[in-house]
Amino acid sequence: MYLLILIHLYNTKISLLRDKNTGTYEFRSLVGEIGMLMGYEALSDLPTEEIEITTPIETCKTPVISGRKLAIVPILRAGLGMVDGITALVPSAKIGHIGLYRDEKDF
């Protein structure tokens, strides 16, 4: 059921992206939303560890992502629009960039 819902969300957002009547603002928003959905899937199996926190009522153990800090590294330009959606999920992630180019002579 969950996968079916996710596929419908992707398909709807991609359909709106393809529509020639979609404006720039809506296009950017959709790319960010797709990035968030993809980020959720990509990050869903990260290892977690329990830490103890103090709430206003009592202390409790709660899961957090374990290990080192995450980095989001989009390949320029195609992945750049998805960074905001992914950083909404992991605001503390570092952001890097990879730039690639095609050698027109060899292709």
C-alpha positions as CSV (number, residue, x, y, z in Angstrom):
1,M,0.0,0.0,0.0
2,Y,2.8,2.5,1.0
3,L,4.7,1.8,-2.2
4,L,1.6,2.3,-4.3
5,I,0.9,5.7,-2.6
6,L,4.5,6.8,-3.2
7,I,4.4,5.8,-6.9
8,H,1.2,7.9,-7.3
9,L,2.9,10.8,-5.6
10,Y,5.9,10.6,-7.9
11,N,3.8,10.2,-11.0
12,T,1.5,13.1,-10.1
13,K,4.5,15.4,-9.5
14,I,6.4,14.4,-12.6
15,S,3.2,14.9,-14.7
16,L,2.9,18.4,-13.3
17,L,6.6,19.0,-14.1
18,R,6.1,18.0,-17.7
19,D,3.1,20.2,-18.2
20,K,4.0,23.2,-20.4
21,N,1.7,25.4,-18.3
22,T,3.7,24.8,-15.1
23,G,5.4,28.0,-14.1
24,T,8.9,28.5,-12.7
25,Y,7.9,28.7,-9.1
26,E,5.7,25.6,-9.2
27,F,8.4,23.7,-11.2
28,R,11.0,24.5,-8.5
29,S,8.6,23.5,-5.7
30,L,7.8,20.2,-7.4
31,V,11.5,19.4,-7.9
32,G,12.1,20.1,-4.2
33,E,9.1,17.9,-3.2
34,I,10.4,15.1,-5.4
35,G,13.8,15.5,-3.8
36,M,12.2,15.2,-0.4
37,L,10.4,12.0,-1.4
38,M,13.6,10.5,-2.9
39,G,15.6,11.6,0.2
40,Y,13.1,9.9,2.5
41,E,13.5,6.7,0.6
42,A,17.3,7.0,0.4
43,L,17.7,7.7,4.1
44,S,15.1,5.2,5.4
45,D,17.6,2.5,6.1
46,L,20.3,4.6,7.8
47,P,21.5,3.0,11.1
48,T,20.1,4.5,14.2
49,E,21.2,4.5,17.9
50,E,19.3,5.4,21.0
51,I,20.2,8.5,23.0
52,E,18.8,9.7,26.3
53,I,17.0,13.1,26.2
54,T,15.2,15.1,28.8
55,T,11.7,16.2,28.0
56,P,9.6,18.6,30.0
57,I,8.1,15.6,31.8
58,E,10.9,13.0,32.1
59,T,14.0,11.5,30.5
60,C,13.6,9.0,27.8
61,K,15.5,7.1,25.2
62,T,14.8,7.9,21.6
63,P,16.4,6.9,18.2
64,V,18.6,9.2,16.2
65,I,20.6,8.7,13.0
66,S,24.0,7.2,14.2
67,G,27.4,7.7,12.8
68,R,29.1,10.7,11.3
69,K,27.4,13.8,9.8
70,L,25.6,13.4,6.5
71,A,26.6,15.2,3.3
72,I,24.4,16.0,0.4
73,V,26.3,16.1,-2.8
74,P,24.2,16.8,-5.9
75,I,25.7,16.5,-9.4
76,L,25.4,19.9,-10.9
77,R,22.8,21.0,-12.5
78,A,20.4,18.2,-12.5
79,G,20.5,17.4,-8.8
80,L,20.8,21.0,-7.5
81,G,17.0,21.6,-7.4
82,M,16.5,18.6,-5.1
83,V,18.9,19.9,-2.4
84,D,16.2,22.0,-0.5
85,G,13.9,19.0,-0.3
86,I,16.5,16.7,1.1
87,T,17.9,19.3,3.6
88,A,14.3,19.7,4.9
89,L,14.7,16.2,6.1
90,V,18.3,16.5,7.4
91,P,18.9,20.2,8.1
92,S,22.3,19.6,9.7
93,A,23.8,17.9,6.6
94,K,26.8,19.4,4.9
95,I,26.3,20.3,1.2
96,G,29.0,19.7,-1.5
97,H,28.9,19.9,-5.3
98,I,30.2,17.7,-8.1
99,G,30.4,19.3,-11.5
100,L,30.7,17.1,-14.6
101,Y,31.0,18.0,-18.3
102,R,30.9,16.0,-21.5
103,D,33.8,16.1,-24.0
104,E,31.8,16.8,-27.1
105,K,34.7,15.7,-29.3
106,D,34.6,12.1,-27.9
107,F,30.8,11.7,-28.0
